[in-house]
Amino acid sequence: MTVLGAVTDDGDSLFCWTEENLTRFHGIRLLEALKDEFGDELVVFLDRAGYFYARDLWEHVSGERETETVGDSSVSCVRGDDLEVWYFPSKLPELNAVEGCWDQLQEWFKYRLVPDLSTLKDYMTRGLSAITEPNIWPYLTGKDLS
């Protein structure tokens, strides 16, 4: 099982999973699910996993990947008419708010026995509903806003 997830600046979330190995088509399907769930005008931040950082995904959004300078870092992005995709710099998962969700899910699963796939699917639904979505702004700004 592989889980993909997203957290919004309003504290909403979307999680989906598959039994398949992730490909660029899963990245595109995630973008489409986000548009269906949250509307057409989106800015999405993704890590550089191969299924997100693929030419097919760029072409789905707009056709070209660009590099912008933000502060003193180079950041890749793809801009479409109603969707922008920005990529977190490599090897910096602490910038990604969804990582906080995965930590919570891992803790939820810590002492549970998963004997088969049907139990895993049931637990996945229960575990994902137990997640408290983190505020994304401290992740994106590097500042604690409490």
Summary of the structure (lengths in Angstrom):
residues: 146
radius of gyration: 16.0
end to end distance: 35.0
largest distance: 48.3
contacts: 376
relative contact order: 0.16
helix: 38%
strand: 24%
